[in-house]
Amino acid sequence: MEDLQIISLYFKRDEAAISETATKYGAFCHRIALNILSISADADECVSDTYLRVWNSIPPQKPDKLGAWLGKVVRNIAFDLWKKNHRQKRYAGMEQLLNELEDCIPSPATVEHQIEEQELTNIINTWLASLPQNDRILFMRRYWNGETVNTLAQESGMSPANMAKKMYRLRQNLKSKLEKEGYSL
């Protein structure tokens, strides 16, 4: 079923919208949650919570790209659960992923930095758009979807060590771009 048809079902408050969403995007959402949480039961819980949040959000929201919007929703829910359970040291994989990006992306913690955050977002989006499509996809799969270096390497036909080097070069390239724009890291 097409995304517009699924969204139309949500607007009609037809419960078939949830099953159609699960059919089309369930595996995608589960993979994102599992990449962040590493525990299948927690990923299942996140996907279920995603369907509930989508049901409560559409309407009034009407996402332009349902798949990307669902990915963002499930990712946010998974991160919230990860933060909740992080004190229990259950998710070492996500901690490593966040630590890798920590060296090249500043993280202002106060509200007064909102304009700077928007500026940073624009710089990163411009940087991503300047990358070759393959590099952009790899970067997003690694740092947005949370996929492992081993998974990316296997699917790209590279060794994990070469993929790790590629990811390092991309992070260094981003860091260089940010430094040129005046961000000291």
N, C-alpha and C positions, 0 to 999 in steps of 0.2 A: 504494500500500500504506500502511496506517496505521502510525503510529509504534510502537505496541505490537507489531505484527506484525514490524516490522523489528528491534526490540529482542529479541524472541523468537528471531529467526534468529541474532542474536549470541550469545544464551545457549546455543543449540544448536550453536554454532561452525560454522554453515552459511555458506559463503563468499558465498552469494547476498545476505547482509546488506549486504555492501559495494556490490554493484551496485544494490541497492534504495536504499541511502543516496545513492549517486551520482545515481541517477535523480531522486529526490525533492529532494535538497538540494545537488547538485553545483554548479549555477549560483549558488545563494545563497552557498555557501562560497567559490567562485571570486571572486565580486564583492567579498566582504569582504577576501580576501587581496589582490586587485588594487587595491582602494582604499588599502590600507596600503603595498603595495610598488611599485605603478605599472609593474611589469614582468610581462608575462603568463607568461613561463617560470617566474619565481619564484613567482607565484601558483599555477601548476599544481603545482609542487613542494610548496607548502604544503598544497594540497588532498590530494595523495597522502599526505603525512605525516599529515594529519588522519585519513584512513581507517585508516592503520596504528595511530595512537594510539587511535582508537575501538575497533578490533579488540582491542587489548591492554587496554583499560579496561572493556569490557563483555563478560562480567562481570568484576569484581564490581559495578561501578557500574551503576545502573539509573536513567538520567535521567528526570525527570518530563516534561520538554519537550525532545524530541530536537533540534528545530530550534535552539532557543536554546542548548542545550548544545553542539551542533556549531559554532554561531557563535562561542561562547567559545573552543572548542578551536582553531579555525582562526585566530581573531584572535590568540591567544597564540603560536601557531606563527609567524604572519606577523610579529608584533612581535619575536620572538626572531631571526628571519632579518634583519629590518630593523636591529636593533641590531648584529648580526654584520657586516652590510655597510655600516652607517652611516659607518664610518671612510672608506669609499670615496666618500662623498657621492653615493650613487646614488638617494636617496629624499628629494628636497627637499620633496615634497608632504606627507609625513607629518610632517616637521619643522615645517612651517607649522601643521598641525593641532594638534600638541602645544603649540606656542608660544601658540596662541590660548587654550587652556585653562589654560596656566601662570599667567596673571594672576589666575585666580579659584579655583584649587584648590591648596592647599598640598601639598607632597610631602615628608613626613618621610622621612628616609633611614635611621633607626636602628630597631632591633628594639623599643626601649622605647616606641615610639609606636604599638604594635599596638592598644591600647585606643582611643586617639585616632583611629586609622584606622577602626575599627569604628563609632565615634561619627560620624565624618565620612560614612561610607557610609550610615548611618541618616538623617542630615540630608539628604544628596543624594537618597536614595530618597523621603523625605517631600516634598522640594521637587518632584521629578519627578511624584509622585502629585498634587500640587496644581495642576499645569499642565493647561490644556486638552489633550485628547487629541492634536490636531493638532500643537501645540507640542512635546509630549512625544515624539511620533514623529519630528518633524524633528530635535530635539535628539539623540535616540538614533541616528538614521541618520547624522547628521553626526559625532558624537563617539564613537560606539561602532562603527558600521559603516565610518566614514571616508569617507562619500560626499561628493562635492564640492558646493560652494555652487551651482555652475552646474547640476548634475544636479538638486538639490533645487528650485532655482528653476524649471527647465524643467517638472518634474513638477507643481509647485504653481501654475504659470501666473503666476509673479512674475518680475520682472527680477532678474538676479544681484545688482545693487546693493541692491534691497529685501530680498532674502533675506539678504545679508550683514548688513544693518542688523538684521533680525529675529534672526539668530544672535547679534549683538553685544548686543542687548537681553536675550536669554535669558541670556547669560553674565553680564551686569551684574546681572540679577535673581538669579542664583545667587550671585554675589559678595556682593550685599547680604544675602541669606539667611545666608550663612556668617559675615559680619561680625556680624550680629545674634546669632548663636549663639556668638560669642566668638573666631572665627578671624580673626586679623589677617593681611591679605594685602598 
